[in-house]
Amino acid sequence: MTEPRRSRRLPDGTRSGVPGRVDAGPGLLEAVDPALFPGADARRKVDGGAPSERWRALLDEGSPILADGAMGTMLFLSGLQFGDPPEVWNLTQPDVVRRIHRGYLEAGSRILLTNTFGGNRLRLGLHRLEERVAELNQTAAILLRSEVEAAGGRALVAGDIGPSGAIMAPMGTLDYQEAVDVFAEQAAALVAGGVDLIWIETMSDLTEIRAAIEGVRLVAPGIPLITTMTFDTRGRTMMGVTPEQAVEALAAWGADAIGGNCGNGPDEILPVISRMRAVASDVILVAKSNAGMPELVDMRAVYRASPETMAAAATEMQAAGALIVGACCGSTPDHLRVMHGALVAGRRVLS
Ligand SMILES: [Zn+2]
């Protein structure tokens, strides 16, 4: 994700703003419609598998695959002010966005996310930018594609879709069909910009991520899809979803890779990966942890995990079953470079 979620943590360790919901998972599985949530095999029949070609080629290289690190952290270091929409920098500061992507490419990242975490019309609407969804997302994809090509074209461009920013009905106000429409609009712009895959991240609510998957599938039935949720509340998401519920639901809905991102650091994502692996032996798992537990210092989130700590964690995540390993808030290209070295060294030992 791109913004610290500091306001939600209360002194007693609970979270403010959203009532807990503890049973959001398995019941939804009964409603899967194969037309809306096709599995990978069905999708290849739809479009001949063309959008999946680069994805499968990357997988065929063998494990592990390094994703990228934080975008928001790097934008804040480059002068973005808290509260300003990072997606605007795709237009106003494209050189900065490209330089951040370049840093992760040079660190060894093979899957990079566009600067579009909050690029849906609900979040952009907070800044009166709801009319700019297509422009901001398409531009972000083009910027990242340019850097990937300049670096030799070996990395994949992932269109980043974060949460809507609203709470789903009936607990909140966001109607399911409207959510599908919001996510479809963003996905269409990312696809128009030429992304290789879509990465839905930092989700807490299974209903919302289901709407996001359905939105993506409406506009891009065959595109590879990575989905990660944030398990930052005693082993569950903020909305009460367990790793087991998440992996079972997301696999049923046709996600190509599933895992955790953001949260309270590698110590909390490691058991998430283990628990997912225990109930889903053949799913491609993804770990993209924050660089440690966020601490609030001078009204800014600070992350203290060193590159070496994150590198040690990366090898543990890989051992626990994660094929794709990256980092989230607080990480920099320095973290990813050392993580890459550790993963490559581990592969040599294994082979
Ligand atoms: Zn994060």
Residues whose N, C-alpha, C, O or C-beta is under 5 A from the ligand:
A	BS01	ZN	M1 C262 G263 N290 C328 C329
